[in-house]
Amino acid sequence: MGLFRSFVDRLVGWVIEQLGHMGSQTGWNSQ
């Protein structure tokens, strides 16, 4: 189960990173 959790954490981190890039381009991300 640890390997699956590691994969999920990596996937979630990648998605958040992509959303952050799109947000910075559109001005949606206030951070």
C-alpha distance matrix in Angstrom:
0.0 3.8 5.5 5.2 6.2 8.7 10.0 10.6 12.3 14.3 15.3 16.4 18.3 20.0 21.1 22.5 24.3 25.8 26.9 28.4 30.4 31.7 32.5 34.4 36.4 37.4 37.8 35.3 33.2 35.3 33.4
3.8 0.0 3.8 5.4 5.1 6.1 8.6 9.9 10.5 12.3 14.2 15.3 16.4 18.3 20.0 21.0 22.4 24.4 25.7 26.7 28.7 30.4 31.1 32.7 34.8 36.1 36.3 34.1 31.7 33.7 31.5
5.5 3.8 0.0 3.8 5.4 5.0 6.2 8.7 9.9 10.6 12.3 14.3 15.3 16.6 18.4 20.0 21.1 22.7 24.4 25.6 27.1 28.8 30.0 31.5 33.3 34.8 35.4 33.3 31.1 33.4 31.2
5.2 5.4 3.8 0.0 3.8 5.4 5.1 6.2 8.6 9.9 10.5 12.2 14.1 15.3 16.4 18.3 19.8 21.1 22.5 24.1 25.8 27.0 28.2 30.1 31.8 32.9 33.6 31.3 29.3 31.8 30.0
6.2 5.1 5.4 3.8 0.0 3.8 5.4 5.1 6.1 8.6 9.8 10.4 12.1 14.1 15.2 16.3 18.1 19.9 20.9 22.2 24.3 25.7 26.4 28.3 30.3 31.4 31.7 29.3 27.1 29.2 27.3
8.7 6.1 5.0 5.4 3.8 0.0 3.8 5.5 5.2 6.2 8.6 10.0 10.6 12.3 14.3 15.4 16.5 18.5 20.0 20.9 22.7 24.6 25.5 26.9 28.9 30.4 30.7 28.7 26.3 28.5 26.2
10.0 8.6 6.2 5.1 5.4 3.8 0.0 3.8 5.5 5.1 6.1 8.6 9.8 10.5 12.3 14.2 15.2 16.5 18.4 19.8 21.1 22.7 24.1 25.7 27.3 28.7 29.5 27.5 25.5 28.1 26.2
10.6 9.9 8.7 6.2 5.1 5.5 3.8 0.0 3.8 5.4 5.0 6.0 8.4 9.7 10.5 12.1 14.0 15.2 16.4 18.0 19.9 21.1 22.1 24.0 25.8 26.8 27.5 25.1 23.2 25.7 24.1
12.3 10.5 9.9 8.6 6.1 5.2 5.5 3.8 0.0 3.8 5.5 5.2 6.1 8.6 10.0 10.5 12.2 14.3 15.3 16.3 18.4 20.1 20.7 22.3 24.5 25.6 25.9 23.7 21.3 23.5 21.5
14.3 12.3 10.6 9.9 8.6 6.2 5.1 5.4 3.8 0.0 3.8 5.5 5.1 6.2 8.7 9.9 10.5 12.4 14.3 15.1 16.6 18.5 19.7 21.0 22.8 24.5 25.0 23.3 21.0 23.5 21.4
15.3 14.2 12.3 10.5 9.8 8.6 6.1 5.0 5.5 3.8 0.0 3.8 5.4 5.1 6.2 8.6 9.8 10.6 12.3 14.1 15.4 16.7 18.1 19.9 21.4 22.7 23.6 21.6 19.9 22.8 21.2
16.4 15.3 14.3 12.2 10.4 10.0 8.6 6.0 5.2 5.5 3.8 0.0 3.8 5.4 5.1 6.1 8.5 9.9 10.5 12.1 14.3 15.4 16.1 18.1 20.1 20.9 21.5 19.1 17.2 19.8 18.4
18.3 16.4 15.3 14.1 12.1 10.6 9.8 8.4 6.1 5.1 5.4 3.8 0.0 3.8 5.5 5.2 6.1 8.7 9.9 10.4 12.4 14.4 15.0 16.3 18.5 19.9 20.2 18.4 15.9 18.4 16.4
20.0 18.3 16.6 15.3 14.1 12.3 10.5 9.7 8.6 6.2 5.1 5.4 3.8 0.0 3.8 5.5 5.0 6.2 8.6 9.7 10.6 12.5 14.0 15.3 16.8 18.5 19.4 17.9 16.0 19.0 17.3
21.1 20.0 18.4 16.4 15.2 14.3 12.3 10.5 10.0 8.7 6.2 5.1 5.5 3.8 0.0 3.8 5.4 5.1 6.2 8.5 9.9 10.6 12.0 14.1 15.5 16.5 17.5 15.6 14.1 17.4 16.4
22.5 21.0 20.0 18.3 16.3 15.4 14.2 12.1 10.5 9.9 8.6 6.1 5.2 5.5 3.8 0.0 3.8 5.4 5.0 6.0 8.6 9.9 10.1 12.0 14.2 15.1 15.4 13.4 11.3 14.1 12.9
24.3 22.4 21.1 19.8 18.1 16.5 15.2 14.0 12.2 10.5 9.8 8.5 6.1 5.0 5.4 3.8 0.0 3.8 5.4 5.0 6.3 8.7 9.7 10.5 12.5 14.4 14.8 13.7 11.4 14.3 12.7
25.8 24.4 22.7 21.1 19.9 18.5 16.5 15.2 14.3 12.4 10.6 9.9 8.7 6.2 5.1 5.4 3.8 0.0 3.8 5.3 5.1 6.3 8.5 9.9 10.8 12.5 13.9 12.8 11.6 15.1 14.3
26.9 25.7 24.4 22.5 20.9 20.0 18.4 16.4 15.3 14.3 12.3 10.5 9.9 8.6 6.2 5.0 5.4 3.8 0.0 3.8 5.4 5.1 5.9 8.5 9.9 10.5 11.4 9.6 8.6 12.2 12.1
28.4 26.7 25.6 24.1 22.2 20.9 19.8 18.0 16.3 15.1 14.1 12.1 10.4 9.7 8.5 6.0 5.0 5.3 3.8 0.0 3.8 5.5 5.0 6.1 8.6 9.9 9.9 8.8 6.6 9.9 9.0
30.4 28.7 27.1 25.8 24.3 22.7 21.1 19.9 18.4 16.6 15.4 14.3 12.4 10.6 9.9 8.6 6.3 5.1 5.4 3.8 0.0 3.8 5.4 5.2 6.3 8.8 9.8 9.9 8.7 11.9 11.3
31.7 30.4 28.8 27.0 25.7 24.6 22.7 21.1 20.1 18.5 16.7 15.4 14.4 12.5 10.6 9.9 8.7 6.3 5.1 5.5 3.8 0.0 3.8 5.5 5.1 6.3 8.3 8.0 8.2 11.9 12.5
32.5 31.1 30.0 28.2 26.4 25.5 24.1 22.1 20.7 19.7 18.1 16.1 15.0 14.0 12.0 10.1 9.7 8.5 5.9 5.0 5.4 3.8 0.0 3.8 5.4 5.2 5.6 4.6 4.5 8.2 9.2
34.4 32.7 31.5 30.1 28.3 26.9 25.7 24.0 22.3 21.0 19.9 18.1 16.3 15.3 14.1 12.0 10.5 9.9 8.5 6.1 5.2 5.5 3.8 0.0 3.8 5.6 5.1 6.5 5.6 8.1 8.5
36.4 34.8 33.3 31.8 30.3 28.9 27.3 25.8 24.5 22.8 21.4 20.1 18.5 16.8 15.5 14.2 12.5 10.8 9.9 8.6 6.3 5.1 5.4 3.8 0.0 3.8 5.7 7.8 8.5 11.2 12.2
37.4 36.1 34.8 32.9 31.4 30.4 28.7 26.8 25.6 24.5 22.7 20.9 19.9 18.5 16.5 15.1 14.4 12.5 10.5 9.9 8.8 6.3 5.2 5.6 3.8 0.0 3.8 5.4 7.8 10.3 12.4
37.8 36.3 35.4 33.6 31.7 30.7 29.5 27.5 25.9 25.0 23.6 21.5 20.2 19.4 17.5 15.4 14.8 13.9 11.4 9.9 9.8 8.3 5.6 5.1 5.7 3.8 0.0 3.8 5.6 7.0 9.5
35.3 34.1 33.3 31.3 29.3 28.7 27.5 25.1 23.7 23.3 21.6 19.1 18.4 17.9 15.6 13.4 13.7 12.8 9.6 8.8 9.9 8.0 4.6 6.5 7.8 5.4 3.8 0.0 3.8 6.1 9.0
33.2 31.7 31.1 29.3 27.1 26.3 25.5 23.2 21.3 21.0 19.9 17.2 15.9 16.0 14.1 11.3 11.4 11.6 8.6 6.6 8.7 8.2 4.5 5.6 8.5 7.8 5.6 3.8 0.0 3.8 5.5
35.3 33.7 33.4 31.8 29.2 28.5 28.1 25.7 23.5 23.5 22.8 19.8 18.4 19.0 17.4 14.1 14.3 15.1 12.2 9.9 11.9 11.9 8.2 8.1 11.2 10.3 7.0 6.1 3.8 0.0 3.8
33.4 31.5 31.2 30.0 27.3 26.2 26.2 24.1 21.5 21.4 21.2 18.4 16.4 17.3 16.4 12.9 12.7 14.3 12.1 9.0 11.3 12.5 9.2 8.5 12.2 12.4 9.5 9.0 5.5 3.8 0.0
